[in-house]
Amino acid sequence: MREVDQAVAFLRTRLPAAPELALVLGSGLGGLADQMEDTVIIPYREVPGFPLSTAPGHAGRFVAGRLGGKNVLCMQGRFHYYEGHDMAAIALPVRVFKALGCRALVLTNAAGGVNWDFNVGDFMLITDHINFMGANPLRGENDDTIGPRFCDMTHVYDPGLQQVALQAAAAQNLVLRKGVYLGYMGPSFETPAEIRAFRTLGADAVGMSTVPEAIAASHCGLPVLGLSLITNMAAGMAGKRLSGDEVIEIANARGVVFQQLVKGIVAAL
């Protein structure tokens, strides 16, 4: 795929070392890049074929360096379907990670709690997802050099990586809940009726990202670890209106703890 080849060729001229792991830093996790050593910053606008990130709180750049003893390439800010990007643009960075030789992808996000047992500030290990975005990044002509026309989705979120995450959380005395993430197109928040329906479908958390990236990773054979920070209880659950500012506020408040968890996971991978 021409877009992947061009981006990879450019990044190889800028990266300090071949990355072992790739991280997509969602809301509240952007500060993790500040803990990296020997960093090189590459704005998305400089990478051939890359769109710009317009989501609030997303820096819109790659940060490459050392974290937890590993060579890591971070996306400090991601692309969302609700921003107007097509699914191919959202899948592009994932395919670039694979082509650069990354052996695992850590996807993080801020999410709304759907499970009544969850609380604001909880961390959730994504064990599976439901694609409710109405689109799929694999739609269209398939590139057989990247992955099969019909890719298996049985173990999108790698069981081995999940065990590493659970052990890292236990070592930090953190409760890491497990659950199903439902991807919703956005940018409007869900209605209370939709949340009731999503709970019936088996969702534990809901958000507007992660699913397209996870599908693209499964397609190209890149193992995925998914982590959510529950920044609010979903519509109709807390008896109040939802606000994007509140999501960012909670993400920032719990961000330091979330960052330490991810750092511990990276060190153990």
N, C-alpha and C positions, 0 to 999 in steps of 0.2 A: 504494500500500500504506500503510495507516493508520500502522503502526508506524514506517515510514521517514519519513513526513511529520512525525510528531510529534517524532521525534528530531532531524531536520534543523531544524525550526522552533526547537527549544530551543537547539541548538548555535549557530545563527546569532546568537542573543542573547548568546552567551558568547565566541565566537571573535574574536580581535583582527583577523583578516583572512581572506578566503576562501582556503582551502588549495589549493595547487597539487599537492602530492604527499601521499600517505598511506603511513604506515609501520606495520607490525605488528612489534613488537619482541619476539622470542622470548628464550629463556633466554640470559643473557650479554650481551644487547644493551640491557637496560633502562637502563643508564647513559648511553646515547646521548642520552636526553632531557635529561640534566644539561648537555649541551654546547649545547643550544639557547638562543637569545636571546629576550628579550621574551616569556617563556612565560606561558601561562595553563593551570592544571591543573583538570580537570573529572573528578571521580570518576564511574565508571560508574553508581553508585547514584543519581546525580542526573539521569541522562538517561532520559527516558520510554521504557519498554519494554525497557531494557537489563538483562540478568542481571548477577550478580556473578561475578568471576573468582576461583576457589578454588585454582588451580594454585600449587605452591610457587615462590616467587621472582617471581611476577607481581603487580605493584602494583595493577592493576585500575583504571586511570584513563587518560583522554586527556591528552596534553600537546600544546598548540599553541604554535607560535612560529616563529622563523627558524632555519634550518639550511642551511649551504652556500649562502646567498643566496636561499633559497626559503622560501615560506610552507608549513610542513609541519604535518600533524596526525598524531600518533603514538598508537598504542595501546600503552601500557606494560603489557603483559600481555594475553593473548587468552583466548578461550573454547574449550574442548576438548569433543569429544563424550564423552570418558570421564568428564567431570565431571558428566554427567547432562543437559547442555544438549541441546535438540533441534537439528537441523540448521538450522532457520529462525533460531534465535537466533545461531548461528555466522555465518550469511550476512548478518544484519542490519547489522553495522558496514560491511561491504563495500558494500552498497547505499546506505548513508548517505554513504560517501565519494564514490560516483558522483554522488549527488544534490547534494552540496555543491560539485561541480565539479572534483574531483581528476582529473588527467589521467593518473596512473599510481599503481600500488600496489606497494610493496616488501614482500614477505613474507619473514620470517626465522625460522629455527628451529634448535634443537639436534637432531641426528640421530645414529643409529647407522650406522657404516660397514658396508656389505655387500660392497663391492668390495674384493678382497684387496689391490689396489694403493693403497688409501687408508690414512691414518694418523690417529691421534687428534690433533686440533688442526687438521686440514685444513679448508679452506673449499671448498664445492661450489656451483657455479652450477646451479640446477635447469633442465634442458632439457625435461623432461616428467615426468609422474607416472603412477602406478598407484593407482587407488582400491581399497583392500582394506579399507575401513571397513564395508562392508555397508550403506551408506546414501548418499543423495545429497541435497544441500540443495535441489535443484529438484523433489523429489518433492512431489506434491500439485497443487492448482489453480495454474495459471500466471497470472501478472500480465503481460499483453502490454505494459503500459507500461514494464516493467522489461527484459524480454527475450523471445525467442521460446520457444515450447514445447519445441523441440528445438534446443539451441544447439550450434554447431560447436566441437569441442575440438582442432582440428588445431594451432593455435598459442596454447595457453593462456599459455605463457611467451613473451613478446614477443621476437622475434629482434633487433629494434633495441635494446631495453633490455639484452639479453644482451651485445651488442657494447659498449655503454657500460660495463657492469660489467667486462668483460674488459680494456678500456683503462684503467679506473680502477685495477684490480688491478696491471696492468703498470706503471703510473706509480708505484705504491707498492712495486714489486719483490715482489709477493705472487703465489704460485701459486694460481690459482683453477681448481680441477678442475671438470669438467662431468659431469653424471650425471642419472639418473632417480631420483626420490624416490617411495618407496612409503608411502602413508598407511595406518597400522594403527590399529585402534580403541583398543587399550589398555584400562585402564591397566597391565595386566601387560605385562612385556617379552615379546618373541617367543621361541619355543623354537628350539633349534638346527636342528631339522628344518624349521621355517617359514623360517628364514633361508636354508637351502640351497634351498628351493623359490623364495623370492623372488629369489635370485641367478639361478636358472634362468629366471625370468620376465623378467629384465633389469633388476632394481633395483640401484642403486649405494648407496643410503642408505635408511634406514627411520625413520619417526617417527610421532607421534600428532597431527599438526596439518596446517595449510597446504592440504591437498587440498580440504576444503570451501570455504575462502575463495577458492581459485583457481577452482573451478568457479563460484561465485557471481559472481566478477569477470568471468569469460568470458561468463556469461549476460547481464550488464548492460553489456558492452562496455568494461570498464575494463582497460587493459593491465597485465600483471603481470610483475614481476621476482621470482624466488625464489632465496633464498640459504640454505644450510645450513652450520652449524658441526658438524663431526664430533667429537662429545664422547666417543664410545666405539666400540669395535668390537663388532658385534652378537653375539648369543648364540652360543656355541660357537666363536668365532673367536680369542679371546684366552686361553682355558683358565681363565676365572675367572667368578665370579658377577657379575651386573650390579647396579648400585646407582643409585638416583636421586640420592643425595648426590654420587656420583662425577660424574654428568652435570653437576650444578650447579657442582661444583668446577672441572672442565675449562672449562665455559662462562665462568666468572668469570675463569679464568687467561688465556684467549684473547680474552676479551670486549673488551679495549681495542683490540686489533688489528682485530677484527671491526668495532668501532664506527668506526674510522678508515676502513676500507674502505667502509662504507655512507655515511659522511659524504662521502667522495670521489665516490661514485656520485651522491649527491643533488646535489652541486655541478655535476656534468656533465650532469644531466638537463635 
